[in-house]
Structure formats: structure tokens, C-alpha cells
Amino acid sequence: MLDASTGHSAAQRRVLQLVERHGWNVTAFQTFGAEFTYFFHGDGCVAYVDTGSAWVAAGAPIAATDELAAIAGAFMRAAREARRRCCFVATEDRFLDATTAALRAVAIGEQPVWDPRSWPDTLRRHSGLREQLRRARAKGVRVRRVDPAELDAGPLADAAAELARRWLATRAMPPMRFLVGLGPFTFPELRRCFVAERDGRVVGVAHVIPVPRRSGWFIEHLLRDPQAPNGTVEVLVDAVMRQATEEGCSWLTLGTAPLAGAVPRPLHFARSRLRFLYDFEGLQRFKAKLRPIEWCPTFLSYPPSQGIIVTFVDVLAAFVPGGFLRFGARCLARGPSVVLVGLGVLLVPWIVLMAIAPAEQWFAGRAGVKWAWVGFDVLLLIGLVVLQRRRSPRLATVLALAVTVDALVTLVEAVSWNLRQIRGWIDGLVIAVACIGPALAAIVLWGTRARLVRMAREPARVR
């Protein structure tokens, strides 16, 4: 039940009290989203997402150190009774030490840590950081701390929302949830917000949440407008560091760099092969550029009775809104570069198959129609290669229109001729591929076109 005066449920207020007493986990203050459910046990709780097959917890239990094992054990028993698997995402050494006998753990990344009080010394030692700050300030970038309430309504809220939209538009993946969602922001009175502005326009935003038991801060979100001057993010971080020092903060993190550090070989492989969806290496390089004083490993903890592969699937399900199929379709609709390459690669054998296919069966006995289709697909292949290199919105529009017409004509041809010529399941499969392929390609190309149009509307990024 929500409290009409605050908009927070009784469970959220109870969790807030636990966070204020036992909030050691970096993830503790992130657990107030609507998707979270809370398992209370003694003087502590576990915040988790129910994926339908598993309870995926955000970090370790929010509890005193000597209560971690008992609460984790109770949570696992409750999950079994509910016929759910379970795991704990983004745990740290403190939790591992308390649950060594009960849980397995695998490294999934590292989080950089700073002491804000040493930030001035870091700047003195590293000229590259000073230069980034100088460049942004020379371009007129200024940072100010704002009341979080200003980001709920009004002109500043509208500007920040537009910045978030523009930032998300540059990502290869659609928005996710769980520990990486952008809002809504609960308990704003306990958060700190900073905006970077240039000529009165918001070009960057930093959202900071507390880590009470570490006297620490976590820069949860650090957003930069695609056309912001170089150094804008560094200026935001500099402002946060200085404010943190003034308020007595002695520990600060930017959160986990996924798949960084000594992760298992399959995760290291995924780190390099999935960069078309998420730039794991780029994120780590950026955080390292800010010269943290140490990197602390983060882990995925899970019961020994569970397999690691199914546990990773559970974790991914917690991050993906709407299920894997829907999320995959949304990824395709954004037209990532690797999908364009894949379309071109698949088009080559398809052209060969059409060239050797008998016109009597597949093209109503008309050789001219057959070679027209072959010629069309050859031109399409050339267009995809050019689009991959030049990123032209106009070319993307032409290709998207052409493939859409292709999909419609192919469907008409299949219904009016090919279905009557089916001689076996292989023929049926070929017809299905011929109809589904152009439809999916059209979705991808329209997504590519939308993304390129957005990028073309942005002025050249200020350097």
C-alpha cells in the first residue's frame, strides 16, 4: 500500500530504515524500484526480482555482517518453497566471506573506488585529466548541484528527460531494468543531483545515491549529451568529488564495470564478442581514465545445486524487460551494425539459391522474373555494404522502402503461386524463409534509418 503523503509503500519505508542502518552494499539504495519484491527476515532483507522461474537478488542482503549468512539461507529456503531458483547479483568479498560454505561465486566484473579527499592529488599527478577539465570549461561547461525535486517537474526536468532520451538513442540496446534502469527516482531528498550546462542548455547529468555504512557515494547515473564538449563527464565527476569531500564522504564508486578483471574465460570471450551490443571495454577504459585508487571485484553468488549457465540466464532475465523474445525484437528494431553485416552475409547464399532455382517451380515459369529478383538482391547487397560504410540516412530510407516492397510482393507471390507448388517440407521451409526474411530485414532497416536520422539531426559534436 502506498503512503499518499510520500508515494512510498510501507515496505519501501521499512527497507529505507534498513538501508540507513545496514546499507553497506553499493546496490542497497537501488532497490526501491517498482519491480522489486522484499524478503524480510530478522533485522534485514533481500530485495529481488521474480522472473517467473527465479528470484534474482540485487546484491547481498541488506543486513549486519553477522546476519548475512542466516538471511541468505532463509531466502534460499523460501525460494525453494516457491519453486524458484535464486541468486545474488553484484555481491562483494564481505558476502563471500560470510557464505563460503553455502554459496558458490563467480567473478562478473570490477568496480573502481576513489577516496574523494585524494581527488586534488589525482588531478595534480595526471595532466590528461586536467586537460579534459580545461577543455570543457573553456567551452563554457559549468556544473551546479540542483535539488532533486527540480528533476521531477519543470523546465529542468524536461531538459534532463530530453538528455536521457538522446543518450539512450546512442545505445545499441534498448533500455533495461533491474540495476541499470534510469528511474523513477524514489526518496529524492536523500539523493544528490548535478547538472552540466553550456549556454543555458543541459549537456550532462549525474545522479548520486548514498552508501551509508561506508560513508560513501555511488554515482549511479552519469549521462552526457551526444553533442556535449569533450570533458563534460570529467567536469561532472570533479564537481561530485569536491562536494563529496565537503560532506565528509571518504568512499566513492561509479559502479561495476561488467566483465572487467579476472572473470572466467567464457565471460572474457563474451566481453570481446558482444561489443556490438555493449561496449564493455570502453566503459572500463573510461572509468580507469579517472584513476581510481583500487578496483574491487564483484560476483554472482548462487546455490551449489544450481548450474552456472541456468543462473546466468536467470540474471539476464532480470535485466531484460518483457522477456527475451520481445527484447531481442527491440534490439533488431534499433538496427545494430552487426545485424546489417549479418543481413549481407545471409543474402549471398540466398542469391546463389535463386540463381540455380528452376523458374518453372519458383517463378511461375518466367526466367525474366527470376533474374529480376536476382538482380534486385544483388543491388540490395551492394546497398547494405555501402550503408555499413557511409551511414547515410537517405540510403537507409531507400533500402528500407525497397525491402518493404520486397516483403509484400514476395508474400503475394507465395500465396498466388508458390504454395500450390509445394512438393515437401523443404519447399515449405524455403517459402517460409522467403517471406519471413524480407519482413525481418525491413524491421532492421527501418530501425537503422530511424537511428541514422536521429544522428544526422545532431550537430557535430563540440571538441
C-alpha positions as CSV (number, residue, x, y, z in Angstrom):
1,M,0.0,0.0,0.0
2,L,1.3,3.5,-0.9
3,D,1.5,6.3,1.6
4,A,-0.5,9.1,-0.1
5,S,1.8,11.7,1.5
6,T,5.1,10.3,0.3
7,G,4.2,8.0,-2.6
8,H,6.2,5.2,-1.0
9,S,4.9,1.8,0.2
10,A,5.2,0.6,3.7
11,A,7.7,-2.0,2.5
12,Q,9.9,0.7,0.9
13,R,9.9,2.8,4.0
14,R,10.9,-0.3,6.0
15,V,13.7,-1.0,3.6
16,L,14.9,2.6,3.8
17,Q,15.3,2.2,7.6
18,L,17.4,-1.0,7.0
19,V,19.5,0.8,4.3
20,E,20.2,3.7,6.7
21,R,21.3,1.1,9.4
22,H,23.0,-1.5,7.3
23,G,23.5,0.0,3.8
24,W,27.0,-1.4,3.0
25,N,26.1,-2.8,-0.4
26,V,26.6,-0.5,-3.4
27,T,23.2,-1.8,-4.6
28,A,21.3,-1.1,-1.4
29,F,19.8,2.3,-2.4
30,Q,18.9,1.0,-5.9
31,T,16.3,-1.4,-4.6
32,F,13.3,0.9,-4.4
33,G,12.0,0.4,-8.0
34,A,8.6,-1.0,-8.6
35,E,9.9,-4.2,-10.0
36,F,11.4,-5.2,-6.6
37,T,9.9,-7.5,-4.0
38,Y,11.3,-7.7,-0.5
39,F,12.0,-10.7,1.6
40,F,12.3,-9.7,5.3
41,H,14.0,-11.8,7.9
42,G,15.1,-10.7,11.3
43,D,16.8,-7.3,11.1
44,G,17.4,-7.4,7.4
45,C,16.0,-8.1,4.0
46,V,16.7,-9.2,0.4
47,A,15.5,-7.1,-2.5
48,Y,14.8,-9.3,-5.5
49,V,13.1,-9.5,-8.9
50,D,10.9,-12.5,-9.6
51,T,11.5,-13.6,-13.2
52,G,8.9,-16.3,-13.1
53,S,11.5,-19.0,-12.7
54,A,14.0,-17.4,-10.3
55,W,14.4,-14.9,-7.5
56,V,17.3,-12.6,-8.6
57,A,18.6,-10.5,-5.7
58,A,20.1,-7.1,-6.1
59,G,23.4,-7.6,-4.2
60,A,23.8,-9.2,-0.8
61,P,21.1,-9.0,1.9
62,I,20.8,-5.5,3.5
63,A,21.8,-6.5,7.0
64,A,24.6,-6.5,9.5
65,T,27.6,-8.6,8.6
66,D,26.9,-11.3,11.2
67,E,23.4,-11.7,9.9
68,L,24.2,-12.2,6.2
69,A,24.5,-16.0,6.2
70,A,21.3,-16.5,8.1
71,I,19.2,-14.2,5.9
72,A,20.7,-15.6,2.7
73,G,19.9,-19.1,4.0
74,A,16.3,-18.2,4.8
75,F,16.0,-16.5,1.4
76,M,17.2,-19.7,-0.4
77,R,14.8,-21.9,1.5
78,A,11.9,-19.5,0.7
79,A,12.8,-19.6,-3.0
80,R,12.8,-23.4,-3.0
81,E,9.4,-23.5,-1.3
82,A,8.1,-21.1,-4.0
83,R,9.6,-23.5,-6.7
84,R,12.1,-20.8,-7.8
85,R,15.8,-20.8,-8.3
86,C,17.7,-17.9,-6.7
87,C,21.0,-16.0,-6.9
88,F,22.6,-12.8,-5.7
89,V,24.0,-10.3,-8.3
90,A,26.8,-7.9,-7.7
91,T,28.0,-9.3,-4.3
92,E,31.4,-8.4,-2.8
93,D,34.0,-10.0,-0.6
94,R,32.1,-9.3,2.6
95,F,29.2,-11.5,1.5
96,L,31.5,-14.2,0.1
97,D,33.4,-14.5,3.4
98,A,30.0,-14.9,5.2
99,T,28.6,-17.5,2.9
100,T,31.6,-19.6,1.7
101,A,30.0,-22.9,2.9
102,A,26.6,-22.2,1.4
103,L,27.1,-20.5,-1.9
104,R,29.3,-20.6,-4.9
105,A,30.6,-17.4,-6.5
106,V,31.9,-16.4,-9.9
107,A,33.5,-13.0,-10.7
108,I,31.4,-10.9,-13.1
109,G,33.3,-7.6,-13.1
110,E,35.1,-5.0,-11.0
111,Q,34.1,-1.6,-9.6
112,P,36.5,1.3,-9.3
113,V,36.8,3.1,-6.0
114,W,38.0,6.6,-5.1
115,D,38.6,8.5,-1.9
116,P,37.2,11.9,-2.8
117,R,39.6,13.6,-0.4
118,S,42.5,12.5,-2.6
119,W,41.0,13.8,-5.8
120,P,43.0,17.0,-5.9
121,D,46.2,14.9,-5.7
122,T,44.9,12.7,-8.5
123,L,44.5,15.8,-10.7
124,R,47.9,17.1,-9.9
125,R,49.5,13.8,-10.9
126,H,47.6,13.3,-14.2
127,S,47.8,16.1,-16.8
128,G,45.3,14.3,-19.1
129,L,42.5,14.7,-16.5
130,R,43.4,18.4,-16.0
131,E,43.3,18.9,-19.8
132,Q,39.9,17.4,-20.1
133,L,38.6,19.7,-17.3
134,R,40.2,22.7,-19.0
135,R,38.7,21.9,-22.4
136,A,35.2,21.6,-21.1
137,R,35.4,24.7,-19.0
138,A,36.9,26.6,-22.0
139,K,33.8,25.6,-24.0
140,G,31.6,27.1,-21.3
141,V,30.5,24.0,-19.5
142,R,29.5,24.7,-15.9
143,V,28.3,22.3,-13.2
144,R,25.8,23.1,-10.4
145,R,24.2,21.0,-7.8
146,V,20.4,21.0,-8.1
147,D,17.5,20.0,-5.8
148,P,16.4,16.5,-7.0
149,A,12.8,17.9,-6.9
150,E,13.8,20.1,-9.9
151,L,14.2,17.0,-11.9
152,D,10.6,15.9,-11.2
153,A,8.8,18.7,-12.9
154,G,9.5,22.0,-14.7
155,P,12.0,23.1,-17.4
156,L,15.0,21.4,-15.9
157,A,13.1,18.1,-15.6
158,D,12.1,18.4,-19.3
159,A,15.7,19.2,-20.3
160,A,17.1,16.3,-18.3
161,A,14.5,13.9,-19.7
162,E,15.4,15.0,-23.3
163,L,19.1,14.5,-22.5
164,A,18.3,10.9,-21.3
165,R,16.3,10.2,-24.4
166,R,19.2,11.4,-26.6
167,W,21.7,9.4,-24.6
168,L,19.6,6.3,-24.9
169,A,19.2,6.8,-28.6
170,T,23.0,6.4,-29.0
171,R,23.0,2.9,-27.3
172,A,22.9,-0.2,-29.3
173,M,20.5,-1.9,-26.8
174,P,17.1,-0.7,-25.7
175,P,16.6,0.4,-22.1
176,M,17.0,-2.3,-19.5
177,R,15.7,-2.6,-15.9
178,F,16.8,-4.1,-12.5
179,L,20.1,-2.4,-11.5
180,V,20.6,-0.3,-14.7
181,G,17.2,1.4,-15.1
182,L,17.1,5.2,-15.3
183,G,14.2,5.8,-12.9
184,P,11.9,6.7,-11.4
185,F,13.9,8.1,-8.5
186,T,12.5,7.4,-5.1
187,F,13.4,9.2,-1.9
188,P,14.8,12.3,-3.8
189,E,15.6,14.0,-0.6
190,L,18.4,11.5,0.0
191,R,19.8,11.8,-3.4
192,R,22.2,14.4,-4.9
193,C,21.9,15.6,-8.5
194,F,24.4,17.6,-10.6
195,V,23.8,19.1,-14.0
196,A,26.3,20.4,-16.5
197,E,25.1,23.3,-18.6
198,R,26.5,25.1,-21.6
199,D,24.9,28.4,-22.8
200,G,21.9,27.6,-20.6
201,R,21.4,24.1,-22.1
202,V,21.7,20.9,-20.1
203,V,24.6,18.8,-21.6
204,G,25.2,16.4,-18.7
205,V,23.6,14.9,-15.6
206,A,25.0,13.0,-12.6
207,H,22.7,11.2,-10.1
208,V,24.3,10.2,-6.8
209,I,23.0,7.9,-4.2
210,P,24.3,7.2,-0.7
211,V,26.1,4.1,0.6
212,P,25.6,4.9,4.3
213,R,27.7,2.2,6.1
214,R,30.7,3.1,4.0
215,S,30.3,6.9,4.4
216,G,30.2,6.6,0.7
217,W,28.5,7.8,-2.5
218,F,27.7,5.9,-5.7
219,I,27.4,7.9,-8.9
220,E,24.5,5.8,-10.2
221,H,23.9,7.6,-13.5
222,L,26.3,9.7,-15.5
223,L,24.7,10.9,-18.7
224,R,26.3,13.1,-21.4
225,D,24.6,14.7,-24.3
226,P,25.9,13.3,-27.7
227,Q,27.0,16.8,-28.7
228,A,28.5,17.9,-25.4
229,P,32.1,19.1,-25.4
230,N,34.8,16.7,-24.5
231,G,35.5,16.8,-20.8
232,T,31.9,17.2,-19.8
233,V,31.7,14.0,-17.9
234,E,35.1,14.7,-16.2
235,V,33.7,18.1,-15.1
236,L,30.7,16.4,-13.6
237,V,32.8,13.9,-11.7
238,D,35.1,16.7,-10.5
239,A,32.1,18.5,-9.0
240,V,30.8,15.4,-7.4
241,M,34.2,14.6,-5.9
242,R,34.5,18.1,-4.4
243,Q,31.0,18.1,-3.0
244,A,31.7,14.7,-1.5
245,T,34.8,15.9,0.2
246,E,32.9,18.9,1.7
247,E,30.2,16.5,3.1
248,G,32.8,14.1,4.7
249,C,32.4,11.3,2.2
250,S,35.5,9.0,2.2
251,W,34.5,6.4,-0.4
252,L,33.0,6.7,-3.8
253,T,32.4,4.4,-6.8
254,L,31.0,4.7,-10.3
255,G,29.6,1.1,-10.1
256,T,30.7,-2.1,-11.6
257,A,32.4,-2.3,-15.0
258,P,30.7,-5.6,-16.2
259,L,33.0,-8.4,-17.3
260,A,36.2,-6.5,-16.3
261,G,39.0,-8.1,-14.3
262,A,39.7,-11.7,-13.8
263,V,36.4,-13.1,-15.0
264,P,36.0,-16.7,-16.3
265,R,37.1,-17.4,-19.8
266,P,33.6,-17.6,-21.3
267,L,32.7,-14.2,-19.9
268,H,36.0,-12.8,-21.2
269,F,35.1,-14.2,-24.6
270,A,31.6,-12.6,-24.4
271,R,33.3,-9.3,-23.4
272,S,35.1,-9.0,-26.7
273,R,32.4,-10.6,-28.9
274,L,29.4,-8.7,-27.7
275,R,30.8,-5.2,-28.1
276,F,28.3,-4.5,-30.9
277,L,25.6,-4.6,-28.1
278,Y,27.5,-3.2,-25.2
279,D,31.0,-1.6,-25.1
280,F,32.3,-3.4,-22.0
281,E,35.9,-2.5,-22.8
282,G,35.1,1.1,-23.5
283,L,33.3,1.5,-20.2
284,Q,36.2,0.0,-18.3
285,R,38.7,2.3,-20.1
286,F,36.6,5.4,-19.2
287,K,36.4,4.5,-15.6
288,A,40.2,3.7,-15.5
289,K,40.9,7.1,-17.1
290,L,39.5,8.7,-13.9
291,R,42.4,7.0,-11.9
292,P,40.6,5.1,-9.1
293,I,42.7,4.1,-6.1
294,E,41.6,0.5,-6.4
295,W,39.4,-2.0,-8.3
296,C,37.2,-4.2,-6.2
297,P,35.8,-7.5,-7.7
298,T,32.0,-8.1,-7.9
299,F,30.5,-11.6,-8.0
300,L,27.4,-13.6,-8.9
301,S,26.6,-15.8,-5.9
302,Y,24.4,-18.9,-6.3
303,P,23.5,-22.2,-4.6
304,P,25.7,-25.2,-5.4
305,S,22.6,-27.1,-6.5
306,Q,22.2,-24.8,-9.5
307,G,24.1,-24.8,-12.7
308,I,26.1,-21.7,-13.6
309,I,24.5,-21.5,-17.1
310,V,20.9,-21.5,-15.9
311,T,21.9,-19.0,-13.3
312,F,23.3,-16.6,-15.9
313,V,20.1,-17.0,-17.9
314,D,18.1,-16.0,-14.7
315,V,20.3,-13.0,-14.3
316,L,19.8,-11.9,-17.9
317,A,16.0,-12.3,-17.5
318,A,16.1,-9.9,-14.5
319,F,17.7,-7.2,-16.7
320,V,15.5,-7.7,-19.8
321,P,12.1,-6.2,-19.7
322,G,9.3,-8.1,-21.4
323,G,11.2,-11.3,-21.9
324,F,14.0,-12.4,-24.3
325,L,11.9,-12.5,-27.5
326,R,10.5,-9.1,-27.1
327,F,13.8,-7.6,-26.0
328,G,15.5,-9.3,-29.0
329,A,12.9,-7.8,-31.4
330,R,13.6,-4.4,-29.9
331,C,17.3,-4.8,-30.4
332,L,16.7,-5.8,-34.0
333,A,14.4,-2.8,-34.5
334,R,17.3,-0.5,-33.5
335,G,19.3,-1.8,-36.5
336,P,22.7,-2.5,-34.9
337,S,25.7,-2.6,-37.2
338,V,26.3,-6.3,-36.7
339,V,22.8,-7.1,-37.9
340,L,23.4,-5.2,-41.1
341,V,26.5,-7.3,-41.6
342,G,24.6,-10.4,-40.9
343,L,21.9,-9.5,-43.5
344,G,24.6,-9.1,-46.1
345,V,26.2,-12.4,-45.3
346,L,22.9,-14.3,-45.4
347,L,22.0,-12.6,-48.7
348,V,24.9,-14.1,-50.5
349,P,23.8,-17.8,-50.3
350,W,20.2,-16.7,-50.9
351,I,21.3,-15.1,-54.2
352,V,23.1,-18.2,-55.2
353,L,20.0,-20.4,-54.4
354,M,17.8,-18.1,-56.5
355,A,20.2,-18.2,-59.4
356,I,20.1,-22.0,-59.6
357,A,16.4,-22.4,-58.7
358,P,14.2,-23.7,-61.6
359,A,12.0,-20.9,-62.9
360,E,9.2,-23.3,-63.6
361,Q,8.6,-24.1,-60.0
362,W,9.5,-20.9,-58.2
363,F,8.9,-18.0,-60.6
364,A,5.7,-19.1,-62.5
365,G,7.9,-20.3,-65.3
366,R,9.3,-16.9,-66.1
367,A,13.0,-16.7,-66.3
368,G,12.9,-12.9,-66.6
369,V,11.2,-12.7,-63.2
370,K,13.8,-15.0,-61.7
371,W,16.7,-12.9,-62.9
372,A,14.9,-9.7,-61.9
373,W,14.8,-11.0,-58.3
374,V,18.5,-12.0,-58.5
375,G,19.4,-8.5,-59.8
376,F,17.3,-6.9,-57.1
377,D,19.1,-8.9,-54.3
378,V,22.5,-8.1,-55.8
379,L,21.7,-4.4,-55.7
380,L,20.4,-4.8,-52.2
381,L,23.6,-6.5,-51.1
382,I,25.7,-3.6,-52.6
383,G,23.5,-1.1,-50.8
384,L,24.0,-2.9,-47.5
385,V,27.8,-2.8,-48.0
386,V,27.7,0.9,-48.8
387,L,25.3,1.7,-45.9
388,Q,27.7,-0.1,-43.5
389,R,30.5,2.2,-44.6
390,R,28.8,5.5,-45.2
391,R,25.9,5.6,-42.7
392,S,23.6,7.6,-45.0
393,P,20.0,8.2,-43.7
394,R,18.9,8.7,-47.3
395,L,20.3,5.3,-48.4
396,A,18.8,3.7,-45.4
397,T,15.4,5.1,-46.4
398,V,15.7,3.8,-49.9
399,L,16.8,0.3,-48.8
400,A,14.1,0.1,-46.1
401,L,11.4,1.1,-48.7
402,A,12.8,-1.4,-51.2
403,V,12.9,-4.3,-48.7
404,T,9.4,-3.5,-47.5
405,V,8.1,-3.7,-51.1
406,D,10.1,-6.9,-51.5
407,A,8.4,-8.4,-48.4
408,L,4.9,-7.5,-49.7
409,V,5.5,-8.7,-53.3
410,T,7.1,-11.9,-52.0
411,L,4.1,-12.7,-49.8
412,V,1.7,-12.1,-52.7
413,E,3.8,-14.3,-55.0
414,A,4.0,-17.0,-52.4
415,V,0.2,-17.1,-51.8
416,S,-0.7,-16.8,-55.5
417,W,1.8,-19.3,-56.9
418,N,4.4,-21.0,-54.7
419,L,2.0,-22.5,-52.1
420,R,0.4,-24.5,-54.9
421,Q,3.8,-25.9,-56.0
422,I,4.9,-27.3,-52.6
423,R,6.3,-30.8,-53.0
424,G,7.6,-31.4,-49.5
425,W,8.6,-29.9,-46.2
426,I,11.8,-28.4,-47.7
427,D,9.8,-26.4,-50.2
428,G,7.6,-25.2,-47.4
429,L,10.7,-24.1,-45.4
430,V,12.1,-22.2,-48.4
431,I,8.8,-20.4,-48.9
432,A,8.7,-19.5,-45.1
433,V,12.3,-18.1,-45.2
434,A,11.5,-16.2,-48.4
435,C,8.5,-14.5,-46.7
436,I,10.0,-14.0,-43.2
437,G,13.5,-12.9,-44.3
438,P,12.4,-9.7,-46.0
439,A,10.0,-8.8,-43.2
440,L,12.7,-9.0,-40.6
441,A,15.1,-7.2,-42.8
442,A,12.6,-4.4,-43.3
443,I,12.3,-4.0,-39.5
444,V,16.0,-3.8,-39.1
445,L,16.4,-1.3,-41.9
446,W,13.7,0.9,-40.7
447,G,15.3,0.8,-37.2
448,T,18.7,1.7,-38.8
449,R,17.1,4.5,-40.7
450,A,15.5,6.0,-37.6
451,R,18.8,5.8,-35.7
452,L,20.7,7.4,-38.6
453,V,18.2,10.2,-38.9
454,R,18.5,11.0,-35.2
455,M,22.3,11.1,-35.5
456,A,22.1,13.3,-38.6
457,R,19.9,15.8,-36.8
458,E,22.6,16.2,-34.1
459,P,25.1,19.0,-34.8
460,A,28.7,17.9,-35.0
461,R,30.0,17.2,-31.5
462,V,31.9,20.1,-30.0
463,R,35.5,19.2,-29.4
